[in-house]
Amino acid sequence: MKSLYLIRGICGAGKSTFAKTIGGIVLEADQYFIDPKTQEYKFDVSKLKDAHADCQRRCAEWMKIGHQIVVSNTFTQEWEMKPYFDMAKEHDYQVFSIIVENRHGGKNIHGVPDDKLEIMKNRFELKLI
């Protein structure tokens, strides 16, 4: 069966680093903000919705081919993962949702202010079965 890994966690938790260890196509909304010419990261909050739409679009394209996919985004709330679960069902993928915790004291490399990190922590939803 084809696999889709959804890597969840707040900024600085190590999602991107962990995602690269799984193998497969690694997708992140943050990739939208990387300048293709300079490879410089230029975040623009006004384009965040576009970044997530682009990530979902790229995921759907890879699913059509049948590759193993790893999506590494904060996914602080369940509804943010729903489009990926829907795509997985449509393309017969098994989904693994993995939460990465910042137990190593890592800092976020995207300059997210501490008050925003606190908001992310407080809104992080866990679905216990």
C-alpha atoms as an extended CHARMM CRD file, in Angstrom:
* protein
*
       129  EXT
         1         1  MET       CA              0.0000000000        0.0000000000        0.0000000000  PROA      1               0.0000000000
         2         2  LYS       CA              1.1180000000        3.5550000000       -0.6880000000  PROA      2               0.0000000000
         3         3  SER       CA              1.9570000000        5.7050000000        2.3410000000  PROA      3               0.0000000000
         4         4  LEU       CA              1.3570000000        9.3340000000        3.2580000000  PROA      4               0.0000000000
         5         5  TYR       CA              3.0960000000       10.6530000000        6.3650000000  PROA      5               0.0000000000
         6         6  LEU       CA              1.7600000000       13.8480000000        7.9440000000  PROA      6               0.0000000000
         7         7  ILE       CA              4.4270000000       15.2910000000       10.2330000000  PROA      7               0.0000000000
         8         8  ARG       CA              2.9660000000       17.6570000000       12.8360000000  PROA      8               0.0000000000
         9         9  GLY       CA              4.5340000000       20.0110000000       15.3660000000  PROA      9               0.0000000000
        10        10  ILE       CA              5.2520000000       23.6230000000       16.1600000000  PROA      10              0.0000000000
        11        11  CYS       CA              8.1010000000       25.6050000000       14.6400000000  PROA      11              0.0000000000
        12        12  GLY       CA             11.5030000000       24.4030000000       15.7930000000  PROA      12              0.0000000000
        13        13  ALA       CA             10.3060000000       20.9240000000       16.7380000000  PROA      13              0.0000000000
        14        14  GLY       CA             12.4060000000       19.2480000000       14.0490000000  PROA      14              0.0000000000
        15        15  LYS       CA              9.6480000000       18.3130000000       11.5870000000  PROA      15              0.0000000000
        16        16  SER       CA             11.7100000000       18.9920000000        8.4580000000  PROA      16              0.0000000000
        17        17  THR       CA             14.7300000000       17.1260000000        9.7700000000  PROA      17              0.0000000000
        18        18  PHE       CA             12.6200000000       14.1240000000       10.7520000000  PROA      18              0.0000000000
        19        19  ALA       CA             10.6620000000       14.1720000000        7.4790000000  PROA      19              0.0000000000
        20        20  LYS       CA             13.8730000000       13.7630000000        5.4950000000  PROA      20              0.0000000000
        21        21  THR       CA             14.7030000000       10.5570000000        7.4040000000  PROA      21              0.0000000000
        22        22  ILE       CA             11.4940000000        8.7860000000        6.3680000000  PROA      22              0.0000000000
        23        23  GLY       CA             12.1830000000        8.6300000000        2.6510000000  PROA      23              0.0000000000
        24        24  GLY       CA              9.9540000000        9.6480000000       -0.1940000000  PROA      24              0.0000000000
        25        25  ILE       CA              8.8300000000       12.9820000000       -1.5550000000  PROA      25              0.0000000000
        26        26  VAL       CA              9.0050000000       15.6440000000        1.1910000000  PROA      26              0.0000000000
        27        27  LEU       CA              6.5250000000       18.4960000000        0.8270000000  PROA      27              0.0000000000
        28        28  GLU       CA              6.1210000000       21.5830000000        3.0120000000  PROA      28              0.0000000000
        29        29  ALA       CA              4.1310000000       24.7850000000        2.7060000000  PROA      29              0.0000000000
        30        30  ASP       CA              7.4030000000       26.5670000000        3.5760000000  PROA      30              0.0000000000
        31        31  GLN       CA              8.8570000000       25.4820000000        0.2280000000  PROA      31              0.0000000000
        32        32  TYR       CA              6.5430000000       28.0460000000       -1.4010000000  PROA      32              0.0000000000
        33        33  PHE       CA              8.5610000000       30.8330000000        0.2250000000  PROA      33              0.0000000000
        34        34  ILE       CA             11.9510000000       29.7290000000       -1.1140000000  PROA      34              0.0000000000
        35        35  ASP       CA             13.1970000000       31.9090000000       -3.9570000000  PROA      35              0.0000000000
        36        36  PRO       CA             14.1070000000       29.4800000000       -6.7660000000  PROA      36              0.0000000000
        37        37  LYS       CA             16.9940000000       31.6660000000       -7.9440000000  PROA      37              0.0000000000
        38        38  THR       CA             18.6750000000       32.4800000000       -4.6340000000  PROA      38              0.0000000000
        39        39  GLN       CA             17.3010000000       29.6170000000       -2.4830000000  PROA      39              0.0000000000
        40        40  GLU       CA             16.5930000000       32.3160000000        0.1180000000  PROA      40              0.0000000000
        41        41  TYR       CA             13.5790000000       31.8390000000        2.4150000000  PROA      41              0.0000000000
        42        42  LYS       CA             11.2470000000       34.8650000000        2.2590000000  PROA      42              0.0000000000
        43        43  PHE       CA              8.1350000000       34.3120000000        4.3790000000  PROA      43              0.0000000000
        44        44  ASP       CA              5.0610000000       36.4340000000        3.6360000000  PROA      44              0.0000000000
        45        45  VAL       CA              2.1130000000       35.8120000000        5.9670000000  PROA      45              0.0000000000
        46        46  SER       CA             -0.2980000000       37.2350000000        3.3810000000  PROA      46              0.0000000000
        47        47  LYS       CA              0.5990000000       34.2900000000        1.0880000000  PROA      47              0.0000000000
        48        48  LEU       CA              0.2430000000       31.5360000000        3.6850000000  PROA      48              0.0000000000
        49        49  LYS       CA             -3.0830000000       30.3040000000        2.3050000000  PROA      49              0.0000000000
        50        50  ASP       CA             -1.5250000000       30.1110000000       -1.1820000000  PROA      50              0.0000000000
        51        51  ALA       CA              1.4460000000       28.2050000000        0.2440000000  PROA      51              0.0000000000
        52        52  HSD       CA             -0.8080000000       25.5470000000        1.7650000000  PROA      52              0.0000000000
        53        53  ALA       CA             -2.8910000000       25.2880000000       -1.4190000000  PROA      53              0.0000000000
        54        54  ASP       CA              0.3320000000       24.7950000000       -3.3940000000  PROA      54              0.0000000000
        55        55  CYS       CA              1.4890000000       22.0860000000       -0.9700000000  PROA      55              0.0000000000
        56        56  GLN       CA             -1.8270000000       20.2650000000       -1.3660000000  PROA      56              0.0000000000
        57        57  ARG       CA             -1.6710000000       20.5950000000       -5.1630000000  PROA      57              0.0000000000
        58        58  ARG       CA              1.8410000000       19.1320000000       -5.2750000000  PROA      58              0.0000000000
        59        59  CYS       CA              0.7770000000       16.2970000000       -2.9680000000  PROA      59              0.0000000000
        60        60  ALA       CA             -2.1200000000       15.4090000000       -5.2740000000  PROA      60              0.0000000000
        61        61  GLU       CA              0.2430000000       15.3660000000       -8.2690000000  PROA      61              0.0000000000
        62        62  TRP       CA              2.6500000000       12.9610000000       -6.5620000000  PROA      62              0.0000000000
        63        63  MET       CA             -0.2260000000       10.7610000000       -5.4170000000  PROA      63              0.0000000000
        64        64  LYS       CA             -1.3220000000       10.3170000000       -9.0330000000  PROA      64              0.0000000000
        65        65  ILE       CA              2.1220000000        8.8490000000       -9.7220000000  PROA      65              0.0000000000
        66        66  GLY       CA              2.0110000000        6.6750000000       -6.5750000000  PROA      66              0.0000000000
        67        67  HSD       CA              5.0760000000        7.8810000000       -4.6750000000  PROA      67              0.0000000000
        68        68  GLN       CA              5.5090000000        7.6670000000       -0.9100000000  PROA      68              0.0000000000
        69        69  ILE       CA              4.8710000000       11.1950000000        0.3760000000  PROA      69              0.0000000000
        70        70  VAL       CA              5.8560000000       13.0230000000        3.5550000000  PROA      70              0.0000000000
        71        71  VAL       CA              4.1060000000       16.3250000000        4.3140000000  PROA      71              0.0000000000
        72        72  SER       CA              5.7710000000       18.3430000000        7.0510000000  PROA      72              0.0000000000
        73        73  ASN       CA              3.6140000000       21.2680000000        8.2380000000  PROA      73              0.0000000000
        74        74  THR       CA              2.5370000000       22.4760000000       11.6530000000  PROA      74              0.0000000000
        75        75  PHE       CA             -0.9590000000       20.9340000000       11.3420000000  PROA      75              0.0000000000
        76        76  THR       CA             -1.9110000000       22.3480000000       14.7410000000  PROA      76              0.0000000000
        77        77  GLN       CA             -5.5940000000       21.6330000000       14.1360000000  PROA      77              0.0000000000
        78        78  GLU       CA             -7.3100000000       18.5570000000       12.7570000000  PROA      78              0.0000000000
        79        79  TRP       CA             -9.1260000000       20.3990000000        9.9470000000  PROA      79              0.0000000000
        80        80  GLU       CA             -5.7640000000       21.3580000000        8.4310000000  PROA      80              0.0000000000
        81        81  MET       CA             -5.0740000000       17.6890000000        7.6700000000  PROA      81              0.0000000000
        82        82  LYS       CA             -8.4870000000       16.9260000000        6.1680000000  PROA      82              0.0000000000
        83        83  PRO       CA             -7.5580000000       17.6990000000        2.5300000000  PROA      83              0.0000000000
        84        84  TYR       CA             -4.6800000000       15.2330000000        2.8210000000  PROA      84              0.0000000000
        85        85  PHE       CA             -6.9050000000       12.5300000000        4.3220000000  PROA      85              0.0000000000
        86        86  ASP       CA             -9.3990000000       13.1070000000        1.4950000000  PROA      86              0.0000000000
        87        87  MET       CA             -6.6580000000       12.8160000000       -1.1470000000  PROA      87              0.0000000000
        88        88  ALA       CA             -5.2950000000        9.6970000000        0.5250000000  PROA      88              0.0000000000
        89        89  LYS       CA             -8.6910000000        8.0370000000        0.4010000000  PROA      89              0.0000000000
        90        90  GLU       CA             -9.1400000000        8.9820000000       -3.2470000000  PROA      90              0.0000000000
        91        91  HSD       CA             -5.7180000000        7.5870000000       -4.2280000000  PROA      91              0.0000000000
        92        92  ASP       CA             -5.6860000000        4.5690000000       -1.8730000000  PROA      92              0.0000000000
        93        93  TYR       CA             -2.9540000000        5.7850000000        0.5050000000  PROA      93              0.0000000000
        94        94  GLN       CA             -2.4910000000        4.7360000000        4.1010000000  PROA      94              0.0000000000
        95        95  VAL       CA             -2.0010000000        7.8030000000        6.3390000000  PROA      95              0.0000000000
        96        96  PHE       CA              0.3560000000        8.0630000000        9.2820000000  PROA      96              0.0000000000
        97        97  SER       CA              0.0990000000       11.1670000000       11.4680000000  PROA      97              0.0000000000
        98        98  ILE       CA              3.2570000000       11.7510000000       13.4950000000  PROA      98              0.0000000000
        99        99  ILE       CA              3.7290000000       14.4700000000       16.1200000000  PROA      99              0.0000000000
       100       100  VAL       CA              7.2510000000       15.7850000000       16.5930000000  PROA      100             0.0000000000
       101       101  GLU       CA              7.9290000000       17.4380000000       19.9480000000  PROA      101             0.0000000000
       102       102  ASN       CA             10.6910000000       19.9330000000       20.6070000000  PROA      102             0.0000000000
       103       103  ARG       CA             12.4250000000       18.0170000000       23.3850000000  PROA      103             0.0000000000
       104       104  HSD       CA             15.8690000000       18.9580000000       22.0890000000  PROA      104             0.0000000000
       105       105  GLY       CA             15.4260000000       22.6960000000       22.6950000000  PROA      105             0.0000000000
       106       106  GLY       CA             15.7300000000       23.5320000000       19.0110000000  PROA      106             0.0000000000
       107       107  LYS       CA             14.9380000000       27.0210000000       17.7770000000  PROA      107             0.0000000000
       108       108  ASN       CA             12.7270000000       27.7250000000       14.8240000000  PROA      108             0.0000000000
       109       109  ILE       CA             14.7660000000       28.8030000000       11.8220000000  PROA      109             0.0000000000
       110       110  HSD       CA             11.9740000000       30.8890000000       10.3280000000  PROA      110             0.0000000000
       111       111  GLY       CA             12.0120000000       33.6600000000       12.9140000000  PROA      111             0.0000000000
       112       112  VAL       CA              8.5500000000       32.9650000000       14.3070000000  PROA      112             0.0000000000
       113       113  PRO       CA              8.1470000000       35.2020000000       17.3860000000  PROA      113             0.0000000000
       114       114  ASP       CA              7.8070000000       33.5350000000       20.7980000000  PROA      114             0.0000000000
       115       115  ASP       CA              4.2560000000       34.8580000000       21.2610000000  PROA      115             0.0000000000
       116       116  LYS       CA              3.1950000000       33.1710000000       17.9970000000  PROA      116             0.0000000000
       117       117  LEU       CA              4.8390000000       29.9130000000       19.0940000000  PROA      117             0.0000000000
       118       118  GLU       CA              2.8480000000       30.0710000000       22.3230000000  PROA      118             0.0000000000
       119       119  ILE       CA             -0.3720000000       30.5010000000       20.3180000000  PROA      119             0.0000000000
       120       120  MET       CA              0.5580000000       27.4350000000       18.2310000000  PROA      120             0.0000000000
       121       121  LYS       CA              1.1970000000       25.3950000000       21.3680000000  PROA      121             0.0000000000
       122       122  ASN       CA             -2.1540000000       26.3970000000       22.8400000000  PROA      122             0.0000000000
       123       123  ARG       CA             -4.1700000000       25.5410000000       19.7270000000  PROA      123             0.0000000000
       124       124  PHE       CA             -2.4650000000       22.2110000000       19.0240000000  PROA      124             0.0000000000
       125       125  GLU       CA             -5.1590000000       19.5370000000       18.8700000000  PROA      125             0.0000000000
       126       126  LEU       CA             -4.6440000000       15.8840000000       19.6740000000  PROA      126             0.0000000000
       127       127  LYS       CA             -7.1590000000       13.3230000000       18.5430000000  PROA      127             0.0000000000
       128       128  LEU       CA             -6.9980000000       10.4050000000       20.9210000000  PROA      128             0.0000000000
       129       129  ILE       CA             -8.6950000000        7.2240000000       19.8220000000  PROA      129             0.0000000000
